[in-house]
């Protein structure tokens, strides 16, 4: 019965989601071209809030533990595991005060209303994952902007999504580059659990009543002398958090 009900609700969700992306694509263009960065950022914040409300149509719940109150006194490197596309809207909305930006693959920079526009013009960086040297140079230039503006950067350190919820080993290149380029940044580890369930049926139908859990860990300092040690510490903290979430769901 529950799965049968998920088909019409999934259609309703995609209708609302598509309308939201289409409307906010135009809103973003107007905000950025006429009113500038701050207005564009607020439009992106609102976009992600509306996306969360669309997901509520499916009974999706977002459970956040220990969300920190952050100010833009320093840049922040937000490090998380990655299970689903839907990891992103809760992070953008709940961390909006620290201006989160993303390191994304270049393919996402075109073809997706609202999302591609924000990635291309909102301060994030698009990289070619086949060109490692070029990607690292792009990340270095991006890191300079993050450092100058006290933005935050979100990096899904596994490099790809876990389709069964089990955490993967972290990719070192991008993180170590950020550590070296933004040594004054604070590290915010986040463990994400159960969002992989939304893609269990390859996004159609969308399962109903999924609870996605975000566990925020205390801020960390970068060990500038031993950046790999900072990376290993983050991986341990985040993975332990994921296993803890899984054990309680």
C-alpha positions in Angstrom: 0.0 0.0 0.0 2.8 2.4 1.0 4.7 1.8 -2.3 1.5 2.1 -4.3 0.9 5.5 -2.7 4.4 6.6 -3.4 3.8 6.7 -7.2 1.3 9.5 -7.3 3.1 11.4 -4.5 6.4 11.1 -6.5 4.7 12.6 -9.5 3.4 15.4 -7.3 6.8 15.9 -5.9 8.5 16.1 -9.3 5.9 18.5 -10.5 6.5 20.9 -7.6 10.2 20.4 -7.8 10.3 21.2 -11.5 8.2 24.3 -11.1 10.4 25.4 -8.3 13.6 25.0 -10.3 12.0 26.8 -13.3 10.8 29.8 -11.3 13.9 30.2 -9.3 16.1 30.1 -12.4 14.6 33.3 -13.5 14.6 34.7 -10.0 18.3 34.0 -9.7 19.1 35.7 -13.0 17.2 38.9 -12.0 18.7 39.0 -8.5 22.3 38.6 -9.7 22.2 40.9 -12.7 20.2 43.7 -11.1 20.9 43.5 -7.4 24.2 41.6 -7.1 25.7 38.8 -5.0 23.7 39.3 -1.8 20.3 39.2 -3.4 21.3 36.2 -5.5 22.5 34.3 -2.4 19.2 35.0 -0.6 17.3 33.7 -3.7 19.4 30.5 -3.5 18.7 30.1 0.2 15.0 30.5 -0.4 15.2 28.0 -3.3 16.6 25.3 -1.1 14.0 26.0 1.6 11.3 25.4 -1.0 13.0 22.2 -2.2 12.9 21.0 1.4 9.2 21.7 1.5 8.7 19.8 -1.7 10.4 16.8 -0.1 8.0 17.1 2.8 5.3 16.1 0.4 6.9 12.6 0.5 6.9 12.6 4.3 10.7 13.1 4.2 12.0 14.4 7.5 15.3 16.1 8.2 16.8 15.5 11.7 19.7 17.7 12.6 21.8 17.2 15.7 24.1 19.8 17.2 23.9 22.4 14.5 26.5 25.1 15.4 25.8 28.8 15.4 28.4 30.0 12.9 29.5 33.5 12.1 31.7 34.7 9.1 34.7 35.4 11.3 36.8 32.9 9.4 36.5 30.5 6.4 35.1 27.1 7.1 35.8 23.8 5.3 32.7 21.7 5.7 33.5 18.0 5.2 30.8 15.4 4.9 30.1 11.9 3.5 27.8 11.8 0.5 24.8 9.5 0.0 22.3 11.4 -2.2 21.6 14.6 -4.2 19.4 15.5 -1.3 22.3 15.9 1.1 22.7 19.4 -0.4 19.5 21.5 0.2 19.6 21.0 4.1 23.2 22.0 4.2 22.7 25.2 2.1 19.6 26.2 4.1 20.9 25.4 7.6 24.4 26.8 7.0 23.3 29.8 5.0 24.9 32.3 7.4 28.4 31.1 6.4 27.8 31.2 2.6 28.4 27.6 1.6 30.0 27.0 -1.8 30.7 23.7 -3.5 33.3 21.9 -5.5 31.3 20.1 -8.2 32.0 18.2 -11.4 31.8 20.4 -14.5 28.9 18.4 -15.9 26.6 20.0 -13.3 27.4 23.4 -14.7 24.9 23.2 -17.5 21.5 21.8 -18.3 19.8 21.9 -14.8 17.6 24.9 -14.2 18.5 26.9 -11.1 21.2 24.4 -9.9 23.6 24.8 -12.8 23.1 28.6 -12.7 24.0 28.8 -9.0 27.0 26.5 -9.4 28.3 28.6 -12.3 27.7 32.1 -11.0 27.2 31.8 -7.2 30.8 31.4 -6.2 31.3 27.6 -6.4 33.9 25.9 -8.6 33.3 23.4 -11.4 36.1 20.9 -12.0 37.0 18.3 -14.7 37.5 15.1 -12.7 39.5 13.6 -15.6 42.0 16.5 -15.4 43.5 16.2 -12.0 46.2 18.8 -12.4 43.7 21.3 -13.8 41.2 20.5 -11.1 43.8 21.2 -8.4 44.6 24.6 -10.0 40.9 25.5 -10.1 40.5 24.5 -6.5 43.5 26.8 -5.6 41.9 29.8 -7.3 38.6 29.0 -5.6 40.3 28.6 -2.2 41.6 32.2 -2.6 38.1 33.5 -3.0 36.9 31.5 0.0 39.7 32.9 2.1 39.2 36.5 1.0 35.4 36.5 1.6 35.3 34.2 4.7 33.0 31.9 2.9 32.6 28.2 3.6 33.3 25.4 1.2 31.4 22.1 1.2 33.4 19.1 0.1 32.0 15.6 -0.1 35.3 14.0 0.6 34.5 10.5 -0.7 34.4 11.9 -4.2 31.2 10.1 -5.1 27.9 9.0 -3.5 27.6 5.9 -1.5 24.5 4.1 -2.9 24.1 1.8 0.1 24.9 4.2 2.9 28.2 2.7 3.8 31.0 5.3 4.0 33.9 5.2 1.6 37.5 6.2 2.0 38.2 9.9 1.6 39.9 11.3 -1.6 43.0 13.2 -0.5 43.8 15.6 -3.3 41.1 18.2 -3.0 41.0 18.3 0.8 44.8 18.6 1.2 44.8 21.4 -1.3 42.2 23.3 0.7 44.1 22.7 3.9 47.2 24.2 2.3 45.5 27.1 0.6 43.2 28.1 3.6 45.3 27.3 6.7 43.2 29.6 8.9 40.0 27.8 8.1 38.1 25.8 10.7 36.9 22.3 9.8 33.3 21.3 10.3 32.8 17.5 10.1 29.2 16.4 9.3 28.0 12.8 9.2 24.9 12.2 7.0 22.8 9.1 7.3 19.9 7.5 5.5 19.6 9.9 2.6 20.6 7.0 0.2 17.1 5.6 0.8 15.7 8.3 -1.4 17.5 6.8 -4.4 16.7 3.2 -3.4 14.4 2.8 -6.4 16.5 5.1 -8.7 14.4 8.1 -7.8 11.1 6.6 -9.1 9.1 6.0 -7.1 10.5 8.0 -4.2 10.1 6.2 -0.9 7.8 7.7 1.6 8.6 8.7 5.2 12.4 8.7 4.9 14.2 10.3 7.9 17.6 11.9 6.9 19.9 12.5 9.8 22.7 15.1 9.9 25.1 14.9 12.8 27.3 18.0 13.2 30.6 17.5 15.0 32.6 20.2 16.9 34.8 22.5 14.8 38.4 21.3 14.3 41.6 23.2 13.6 43.8 22.3 10.6 47.2 20.7 11.5 49.2 22.7 9.0 52.3 20.7 9.8 50.6 17.4 9.2 47.5 18.0 7.0 47.1 14.2 6.3 46.6 13.8 10.0 43.7 16.3 9.9 42.2 14.3 7.0 42.5 11.0 8.8 40.9 12.5 11.9 38.0 13.9 9.9 37.4 10.5 8.2 37.4 8.7 11.5 35.0 11.3 13.1 32.6 11.3 10.1 32.6 7.5 9.6 31.9 6.9 13.3 29.0 9.3 13.1 27.5 7.5 10.1 27.7 4.2 11.8 26.1 5.6 14.9 23.3 7.0 12.8 22.8 3.7 11.0 22.6 1.8 14.3 19.7 4.0 15.5 17.6 4.0 12.4 
